[in-house]
Amino acid sequence: MDVTVEEKLRLLQKLKEDESQNQNAIRMRSEILDSAHSYREAESDEHTSVFSFKIRMLFAIVLFFVYLVMHFCNWSIGAVSAEKIVDLINESSDIKAFDFPLRVPYTLKE
C-alpha cells in the first residue's frame, strides 16, 4: 500500500489538530474541576465562620445572662460580684479614647 507524501502530510496535520483539540478539552475540564474545588473550599470556610460566630454569640449571651443573675440576685462567684465586674470594665475602658467626630464623620446630604 503506497501512501503519497501529500496523504502523509494531511494525516500528520489531522493528528496535530486532534491533539490540539484534546489538549483544549483537557484544559477546560481541568479549569472546571479547579473552580468546583475552590468553590467547595470557600463554601466550607463560610460554613466554619458562621458556626464560629454562632458559638461566640451563644457564649456572649450566656455570660451576659450570668451577669444579670449575679446583679439581680446579689450573688458573687468567689470574690467577683456584678459591681466588681462593672468596676473592672470601667477601669479598663476609656470612652473618651474613641473620637467619634474624627472616626465617624456625619454629614447631612440633601
N, C-alpha and C positions, 0 to 999 in steps of 0.2 A: 504494500500500500504506500504509494508515493504521495507525500504531502508537500505542497509547494511552499515557498518561502512566504508568500502573501497569506496563505492559510495559517501558517505558524505565527505570523505577526498578529493576525486577527485573534487567534486563540490566546496568545500572550496578553493582548490588550484586554480581552474579555476576562481573563484571570485577574488582571490588575484591577479592573472595575469591580469585580465581585469581591475581591479582598478589601477594597476601599469601602464598599457598602457594608460589609461585615464589620469592619472596624468602627464605622459610624454607628451602626446598630449597637455594638458592644459599649461604646462610649455613652450613648444615650441611655441605655439600660443602667449603666453604672451611675450616671448622674441621678437617675430616678431613685435608685436604691440609696444613694448617699443622702438625697434630700429627704427620703422617708425616714432614714436613720436619724438625721438631725432633728426632724420634726418630733420623733418619739422621745429623743433626749430632752428637747425643750418642753414637751408635754410632761415628762417625768419631773423635770426641775420645777415646773409650775405647780404640779401636784404637791411636791415636797414643801415648797414655800407656803402654799395655802395651809397645809397641815401644820407646819411650824407656827404660822400665825394663829391658827385656832388654839393650839396648845398654849402659846404665850398669853393669848387673850383669856382663856379659861383660868390660867394661873393668876393673872392680874385680878380677875373677878373674885376668885376665892380669897386672895389676900385682902381685897377691899371688904369683902363680907366679914372676914375675921376681924378686921379693924373696927367695923361697925358694931359687931357683937361686943368687942372689948370696950368700946366707947360707951355704949348704952347700958351695959351690964356692970360697968366699972370693974372689969376683970383685968388681970395682968398675967403675962406669961413670964415667969421668972421675975426679973426686975424691970421688965418693959411693960409700960402701960400705954394706953392710947394717947395720953397727954405727952408722954416721953417721945412717942413716935412723931407727933406734930412738932415738938420742940427740935428734934433731930433734923427733920425736914427743913424747918425754918432756918436752922443754923447752916445747913449745907447748901441752901439755895439763896440766890440774891436776885430778887425780882427786878432790881434796877440794872442788873448787868446786861439785860437784853434791851436794846434801844429800839422800841417799836417804830418810831417815825423813820429811823435810819434803815432798818431792816425790812420793814413792811410799808412801803410807800402807799399812800392812799390819795388818790386824786379823783375828783368828780369829773366825769366826762358827760357832755350833753349829747 
